[in-house]
Amino acid sequence: MNLSGLAVQLLNGLANASSLFLVAAGLSLIFGVTRIVNFAHGSLYMLGLYIAYSLINFFGVTALGFWGGVMLAALAVAVIGVLIEVLLLRRIYQAPELFQLLATFALVLVIKDAALYLWGSEDLLGPRAPGLSGAVEIFGQRFPTYSLLLIAVGPIVLGLLWLLLTRTRWGTLIRAATQDREMVNALGVNQSWLFTSVFALGAFLAGLGGAIQIPNEPANLHLDLMTISDAFVIVVVGGMGSIPGAYLAALIIAETKAICAAIGTVNIFGISFAVSKMTLVAEFLIMAIVLVFRPWGLLGRRQAPSRQSGTLEAPLRQASQRGRMVAIGVFAALLLLPLLGKVAPYTVVLSIDILIAVLFATSLHFVMGPGGLHSFGHAAYFGLGAYGAALFLKGLGLSMLPALLLAPLLAAVCAFVFGWFCVRLSGIYFAMLTLAFSQIVWSVVYQWDNVTGGSNGIVGMWPPPWLADNRLFFYLVLLLCGAGVLMIRRILFSPFGYAMRAARDSFLRSDAIGIDVKRVQWVAFILAGSFAGLAGALFAFSKGSISPEAMGIARSVDGLVMVLLGGVQTLTGPLVGSVLFTWLQDTLAREVEYWRAVLGGAILVIVLVFPAGIVGSLQRLLGKGEKHA
């Protein structure tokens, strides 16, 4: 390994840390005061890049034009942040946190298509900064002058934020609101104004973080999810609400990636290890380690242990006679559906996708609703089931049915291992650890070319000839997905299901009567992973191939959206939400050019009109406080 090359890589890491810190600091501020997990924060970073590109080209590539464009882009993003807070978020502060997450995800879809409309789908790389386009020699290596400036930006912004938060009355209010929002409100502070100003500052930092990267990183439509995942990791590793912690975490993660890239390949006892491939997973490994041993973050404050796993909810009840009749009617209609295949064969194909989505969403709801565990990485088990089926079929030469039966076992084994660590945490920390394990699995699959096919995936997984007709395959999917949903339902009304809900509603009381809460949650996590694995295996055979996208962040988010759209506090909610979301997504993608914006707008309307989800809100409107299937 070349030491001079390593030194340059470390300097590059410092430069990248500054931009990451700006985004994470804004996200940490917003979450600390408003308690909203702003999924659209990465979209604000993306807008900073796009707007800076346009403004710099409009003003001209001069020192004034470049830096004026950068600052105006950040201010423009701050204005957009104010509009988001005033027009949308202010209306849903009293809604459950997960529905706030759903609303900000809808904004991601809207902003992505707005960027596509305004700037197109091509990557846009901005010009070099005037006067800083050259390079200096460091340790015999050429290092960009602009990157030296970026290295200085992080500490400067950190110092300014420290002064703002510790030396001004506004900063004192922010720190007070981070600790106790209700008390700040009781003291007569205008909470609306405080929330808006904090959101504006957070959006400004995200926009600035994007704008200053314009000479180094092209503006593209994939930056939103990539950036928000990095920002989440930094905030969690550094400590929720800790600005110095965010800078420290950004440094650690950026430098770790730089070291991995610089080392390349090492040879230990004749075995070669591609350390450079660790760059994709390094940050999530760091986050997993920190969450396991210090869940409140490196510089975060340890919170008093919460013994309340969830909010008290009305008890679940068996389906009424009317509900059973409706379920029988729906099942009968599904049995007749393949007859439409002669007229509309695509209807059968779409129905297969919907049934698989129903099982996936139901498995996620199993741990989110009755279990009270909010997973951000459930797609890992969906993807493991899909890849398990592919490897059993292609690698071991098994037929489709044994592969389908064995695939969920692979997902269950990984859920067994990951769940042991995850259930020892709660709240946002549990959610982020599930995300970390999910991304670790994704990176292994993405880079293990000899086994998983790498980024190309595995192809040629079609059902056997006797199931080649989509109508026959539909019946198999209907049988397995229906059996999976019914089995989940039976578990919920078994003694184990009652123990799950007792553990969710009151940790202390459950523990006092002898329920091993963590073991119950661990078993629930494994069961949910198994059913998700079955859905993934069916998905692989329905498409004839599988790729890493099946277990990406987007798939996990889709599952969350399905559950939340229907209603997390109902049993039929995930069924309704998955059907509606899958149908809307498919129909809009085929019929509308900017389908993401339309889908995002539809989700926003649902969030505002049905704050408890479609089924949950309808039950409340009809006066049915108790949950019926």
PyMOL commands that set and color helices and strands:
alter all, ss='L'
color gray80, all
select helices_A, chain A and resi 3-34+41-59+63-87+89-91+97-119+145-167+169-179+181-186+191-211+223-238+243-263+275-280+282-293+321-342+345-368+379-395+400-422+427-447+449-452+454-456+465-467+470-492+495-505+507-512+517-543+548-551+553-566+573-591+595-609+614-621
alter helices_A, ss='H'
color red, helices_A
select strands_A, chain A and resi 135-138+141-144+265-268+271-274+458-459+545-546
alter strands_A, ss='S'
color yellow, strands_A
deselect
rebuild
show_as cartoon
